[in-house]
Amino acid sequence: AITVVIYGYGGYKVINGQLSVGELIAFQQYTNMLIGPCINIIRSTNQIVQAKVSIDRVYSVIDEEIDIKVENNAFKINHDINRVELKDVCFDYNGFGKENNVLKNLNMIFKKGETTAIVGESGCGKSTIVSLLYRLWDVTDGEILIDGVDIKDINLKSLRKNIHIVNQEVFLFDDTIKNNIDFREKLSYEEVLKICNIVGLNDLLGSLENGIDTVIGEKGVKISGGQKQRIQIARAIVSSSKVVILDEATSALDNISQNKILNNINNYIKDKIVIVIAHRLSTIKDANNIYVLEKGQVVESGSDEDLSSENGLYKGLIMASN
């Protein structure tokens, strides 16, 4: 409307010789210089409102009460972990009492140099155990001990630094394969290539023009699910963590690739505590000990050979998977 008024009235002035064409155009330009910032101020009101909503969401997270009490001066793990023990562990997400516990008087022992498997039907509490070990939650009752020290008395950063979880949901950065495997860039190209060969990534690298320097996109959109899991297993090999948890770590792999990778990484995890959570029972046949869970309780434990000879839940799971 302002533009129409200026050119209308200005054109009338030009026709009557009271104003030159150059003066009219200059006046229009100066008017735009004034109106532009005014419009931006009006639009900024919407931006301020949107920013306020975003800030409220951020602060709603920041101001959330912390359930996990952290003591920065607590005990730090500076040695090899020889034993992790769950002692009479009970857990309930909602605090509704013992009758609603997800885990009930759970007793488990994980030892250095051994692979311990946890199996059971969906909802029996396998992933909850991982969350408790990583201290995303605290136990409702009982205690989790690392070499006799309650994890509540261990520095949280030190605890999580020494536990490496390989799960189904792989998070990858929009970066090269090498940087996704070796975050700290402490390995040479040759060492990373060797690890890639161990986890079966050599075929992928051979098909890529830039090899391990290939950028794989946000969340690894440029590679398959099985290749993502291989990268995550490679991370576990690179990691200096004393405890490695494989939570359905090979679910996207076929049986042949899975067995080959598990055999290849044995030499790299033999001095660690290895915990395997699996639905596919073929991944745990060589485990030193297997815990079978049902409704948050250990109902059977032993080797694959021992449990297969019994007419229990583990044998039923084997038959159901065949």
N, C-alpha and C positions, 0 to 999 in steps of 0.2 A: 504493500500500500504506500509506503514511504517512497519507494522508487517511482511509482506511478505519479504520485503528487509532485516529486521533484522534476521529473521529465515533462510532466504536463504544464506545470506553472513555469518551469525554466524554459520550455519550448515557446510558451507565450511571450516571455521576456526577450528571447532571441529574435522572434519574429518582429517585435516592436523595436528592436535595436537597443534595448536596455541591457542586454547581456550577450557576451560572446559564447560561441560553442565550446571553446576551451575552458572558459570559466564554469559553464554548466557541468562539463565532464569532471573537472577538478572538484567541484562542490559535491558531486555524486560519490567520488572516490573518498573524500574526507568523511562523508556520511557513513559509508561502509566501514571505515576505520573506527567509527564510534559505535555503530550498531553491532559489529562482530563481537567485541568483548561483552557487550550487554547480553547478547544471546548466549554466549558461553557461560556467563554468570547464572542465567536462568537454567541452563542445562546442568550446571554443576550441582544444582539442588538435587537432581535425580541421582547423580554420582555419589553425593554425600550420603544419601539415604541408603543406597546399595552398599557403600563401604561400611556404614554403621551395622547393617545386617551381618556382613561378613565378620566384622570385628566382634560382634556379640557371639557369633558361632565359635570363633577362635578362643575367646575368653571363657566360654562355657566349658571348653575342654581344659584350658589352663587352670581354671579355678576349681575343677573337679577334685573332690577330696581323694587323697592318695590312700588306697587300701594297703599297699605294700610299703611297710615302714623301712626306710633306707638309712643305714648308718655308715657314713663315708669312712669312718675310722675303724670299721669292723675288720675281722680277719680276712686276709687276702691269700689266695691260693698261689703259692710260688713253687710248688713241687708237683710231682706226678700224683695223680689220684689213683689210689689202689682199690677203693671200695666205695660204692654208693649203696645206701640201705634205706628202704622204706619200712618204718617200724610202726605197726598198728595205725596206719594212716586212714583217716576218715575225711571225707570232703563233701560239702553240700554247697552248691552255687548260691542258693537263696537264703540259707540260714534258717530253714524251717524245722530243724531238728534231726536227730539221728535216723528216724524212720525214713527220711527222704534223702539220705546220703547217696551220692553217686558212687563213692568208694567206701567200702566198709571193712575196717580192721585189716587193711592191706599190708602184707609183709613180703618184701622182695629184696634180693641182694644182687648187685651187679659188680663184677670183679674185673680188674685190669687184665687185659690179654684174653678175655673171653667175650663171646658173642651171646647175648641173652635176648630171646625173642618173647614178645607179648602178643598173644592171639586171642581171638574171641569174636563173637557176633557184634554187629554194629550197635553202639550205645552202651557197651559194657564198661567203658571208662578208659580205653587205651590212650586216646588223645588227651584226656584229662591228666593222666600221669605225666605226659610230656610237659603240659602247662605248669604242673606243680614242680617238676624238676627245674624248669627254667624260671620258676618263681613269678609267673604271670598271675598266679593265685597263691594264697597261703593255705596250708592244710587247716581243716576245721579242728582236727584232733590228731594226735600222734606226732611223729617227727620224721623228717628226711635228713639223713646224716651223710656227710662226705668225709670219709676217714675219721668218723666219730664226732665231727663238728656239725651241729645243726645248721642248715642252710640259712636260717634266719639270723645267724651270728656271722655270716660271711658277707663281705662287701659285694653288693649286687652286681657292680660292673665286673668284678673279678669272677664271680660265679658264672655270669652269662658269657664271658670271654672264653671260659673253659668248657662250654657246652655248645656243640655245633649241631643244628637240626637240619636234616635234609627231608623236606616234605613234598607233598604232591603239588602244592601251589608254589610255582617257581617265580620269584621276582627277579627280573633281569633289567639292567639299565640300558638306555639308548647309547650304547658304546660298543667297543670292539669285543670280540670273543676273549682276547687276552685279558683285557681290563675287567671283564665280568668274572673271570676265574681268579685273577691275581690282583685284588684291590690295592694292595700296598706296593705293587710293582717291585717286589723283592726277588722275583725269579727271572732268569734269563729266557730268551725265546726258545732255546733248546729244551730247557726244563719244562716250560709250558707245553711245548709240542709233545714231549714224552708223556706228560700227564693226559693230554688229549688222546694220545694213542691208547693209553690204559683204559680210558672210559669209552672208547669206540667212536671218537669224533674225527678220526683220520679221514674217513670217507667224505664227511661233510667238508673238511678243510681242503681236500683235494679238488672238490667241485667249485670252490670259491676262488675268485681271481686274487683277492687280497689275503687269503688264508686266515690266520688268527687275528689279522688286523681288519677284518670285515666287521662293519657296524651292523648289529642285528635288530635295531629298531626298539621302540618302546615296548617293554615287557617281552622282548624277543619275538615280535610279530613275524619276522622274516624266516624263522626256523620252526621245526615241528615240535610237538610236545615231548617226544622221546629225546630229541637233541637238547631241549631245555633241561631235562632231568640229568642228562649226561654232564652238562655244564655245572649243575648244582652238585653232583657227585664229585666232580673235579675240584670244586671249592672245598669240599670236606677233606680231600687229600692235601690240599695246600694249607688248610687251617692247622694251627698249632693247638687246637682244643684237645683236652684230655678225654672228653666224653663225646662220642658221636652217636646221634640218634637218627636212625633211618625210618622215617614215618611214611610208609608206602612210597619209598623213594624210587622204585622201579615200576610203578603202576602203568606207565606209558610205554614200557618196553616189552618186546616179545620174549618168550622164555629163553631162547638161545642167546640173545643179546644180554639178557639179565644175568644168566649164569656165567657168561664170559666176563662181564664187568665185575661181578661179585668175587670171582676167583682172582681177577687181576688186582683188585684193591686190597686183598687180604694182607699182603706184605706191608701195606702202608698204614693199616689200622690195627695191626697185631699187638701194639703196645698201648692201645687205648681201651677204654670201656665202650663197647659197642652194644647199643640197644636197638633192636629191630622190631618195628610194629608192622604187622603184615596181615592182609586178608589172603594173599596168594601164598599158600603154605610151601610152595616149592622154593621160596627164598630162604627158608629157615631150617631146612633139613640138616644142615651142618652146624646148627647152633649148639653151643655147649649146654644151654639150659633153656627150656621153654616154659613160660607161665601161661596157663589157660584161664581167661577171665570169664566170669558169668555174673551179670548184675552187680558189678563192682567188687567181686570177691575172687580170690584165687581158688579154683576148684581142682586144678591139676598142675603138676610141675614135673619136669624131667626132660630127658633127651627125646628126640624124634622117635628113636627106636623103642624106647620104653613106653612112651605114650601111645604109639601106634599099636602096641601089643595089648593095650588095655581097652576095654569096651566102654570108653568114656566119651566126654564131649569132644576131645581132640580127634579121636577116630571118626566121630560123626562129621566134623568139619572137613576132614580129608575126603570122606565119601561124598559129601555134598559138593565139593569142588571138582570131583572127577566127572 
